[in-house]
Amino acid sequence: MIFGPSILGHSQDVADTVFPIRSRAIMDVFSGFGIMFFFFEVGVKIDPYLMVCPGRMAAVIGASALIITTGLSIGLAVLLKTSVTMSTSLQNSLILVASSQSLTAFPVISTLLDELKIINTDVGRIALSSSMFSFLIGFSTTSILFSIKQANSHHIYSFLPPFLSVVAFVATNFLILRPKLKKMFTQAMGPKSIDEKTIASIFILVMVSAFISEVIGQHYIFGPLLLGLAVPDGPPLGAAISSKLASLGLAFFYPAYCAVTGLQTNVFDVDLETYYIIGIIIIFTFVVKLIAVILPALCFNLPIKEAVVLALILNARGIVELTFVNLWKDGKQIGNQSFTLVTVSVLVVTAIITPLVRMLYDPEKQCVSEKRSTIHHSNSNLEFRILVCIHNPENIPTMMNILEVTHASEMNPVAVTAMVLIELVGRSTPVLVRTDKHRGETPLLADQVLNSLIQYEARNEGCTTAQSYTSMSQFQTMHDDICRIAIDKRANILILPFHKKWAISGKIESTSSPIQNLNINVLNKAPCSVGILIDRGILTGFTSVRTSQLKFHVAVLFLSGSDDLEALAYSFRMGKHERVHLTIIRLLVPGDENSKDIKLDNNVIHEYRQANKENDRITYEERVLTDGLCLSSYMSSNLEHYNLILVGKTHQDSPLLHGLGEWNESPELGVMGDMLASPYLKTKASVLVIQQHKLGGKLLSKNMRFLRSKSSSIYPELPTKIICQGAKTDSFYISVDGSRHSY
């Protein structure tokens, strides 16, 4: 638009220099290929089953958004045509303009949700499903209208040939091509198993399908979209196609289509009459769609704020609307003025909606827990709830060892939830499902994890319950699924694999930056305590605690702070397992014996030791170190024989840590955790770095107010105050008349 006649191109010299007339034909060809491959990729990423069966709520909202908005906006267009004097060109355009504003296009909604990073939220999932169903209705209606347009006369039989041609084309894609592709490319195959010949053949089919669409009277994008729907979404074929199209189609051809559209807009051609008539239709359609989405959403008990956000999202405009107005402009069904205003409205509406949604909807609120969910503060006689996350088969043995040593018993049962985390490639819709209820539909890794959990539950019958979930989403938003399950299951701790993978030689084999960012997001937003597992199981041949007759040595490095207390609490639970030999290593600094924090830590350690005094497999030792060099030297030479080491992420300020943070490669592990994760450390032990859950600022203030009201109502005659315990103000006690009364 900037280089078009609306701004710089208004000067003929600039227009002829930047985009000469002879280049327009080349641009048109590129733009045609761009939109063709764009809609093909859109089809590839859609699961046709979810499109047809989106769920009751999504179906009602999607149908309401399309049918009510289309009916009322076309009604207004007819009313304006009969009651307002206007040019013939504008009269012919009104109904089509109203129709274009009523669309709810899945590709547009999916792109917006992805940009806003809310595609994994409840509102995002409803918006995706609703837009898919609405897109299906609109797409089917458009195809029928094209078939009617091809009829040679008004007789019913003249409509049948083009209609039956479309039915035959659809049937060929879904009854012959899709089953054949599914049989040829199973989920067990990786994306790398798809060779270049297969990809080239698919791309040729895209152009053939576009040609067939024109032959049977449809627009040329009909065939590629239908072919895309016939291609199985996700890996291996869908993922391979998406990766190939990402650079050529979406980065080159697709922008060419947008550029050609912008070059054709000319705001100077639009007269005042067209401005206010088209403007009335655009604003009216926007408001009607808001109401048409909000009312059914409220009927399904969606909160009013989320209903408004959902309505704004489904009002988004984009490439699909531009495609339709380009189609109508090429067919001389709308004039240049209407084309320009609709194109501008796409930009204006999206520019309004995007910041409004950011302002009204905070996806982090669904991850907020109103209560502290930790191991240290939980009742030891209640069920211990743990959530473990798995990226690949190599994570399974060590995770199962962690579950085994967590020690499930009738007095202390364990509830295990496993999440298989798979990057979303080759499909638009994120998936979060119970693995056992969708067995056969989930990847092979999910079945392997489920089988391991079934065996674990059978070995600990009556003491454990186990569930498995599969999450397929982008790494940027995957933490939303993890936090959502953690809240639903009221987990005490969730455990994530570290982003570095060890080779059998002891060196780092691979590093994944997306997994590292995922771990950081979970640490920042988790509703419970978090552990990051540095898995060196491959160095010991993944020795199983259950089958091995050897002792399983666990060590806790305790310096200070709430995270170390959490690691200590988890280690004492592990110490109850008959094969676990636990060593608590207390790291002390000369001269700190009488400090307040050390005394508080002494009390907690004493309580744990007293509760486990009859367990001779638990040993306690103290190491007095003076500085970071002594700490580094101790860790390098004294941790060789352990199988698992637990440590807190953050610590109180200590001379032992001074200067060590400057060498920190993985800040999500803290200083000591990063040292233990070094490939140069002489140990084969896996490491669990733990962060204790802390309440956010608003909830912290809410709990403080609650404590103050309680203390003043129980002891109205005595001076009371709330004392913060620890530098992080993560726990409190009530001081009554100068003495501590209760935690």
Salt bridges, closest charged atoms under 4 A:
GLU41 OE2 - LYS45 NZ 3.68
ASP47 OD2 - ARG427 NH2 3.89
GLU115 OE2 - ARG358 NH2 3.92
ASP122 OD1 - ARG484 NH2 3.05
GLU196 OE2 - LYS244 NZ 2.77
ASP233 OD2 - ARG427 NH2 3.30
GLU364 OE2 - LYS525 NZ 3.49
GLU370 OE1 - LYS702 NZ 3.73
GLU394 OE2 - LYS501 NZ 3.72
GLU404 OE1 - ARG459 NH2 3.26
ASP436 OD2 - ARG434 NH2 2.82
ASP447 OD1 - ARG439 NE 3.74
ASP480 OD1 - HIS479 NE2 3.44
ASP481 OD1 - ARG125 NH2 2.61
GLU509 OE2 - LYS501 NZ 3.57
ASP563 OD1 - LYS694 NZ 3.25
ASP564 OD2 - HIS651 ND1 2.93
GLU621 OE2 - ARG623 NE 3.31
ASP653 OD1 - HIS658 NE2 3.33
GLU665 OE1 - LYS500 NZ 3.40
GLU668 OE2 - HIS499 ND1 3.42
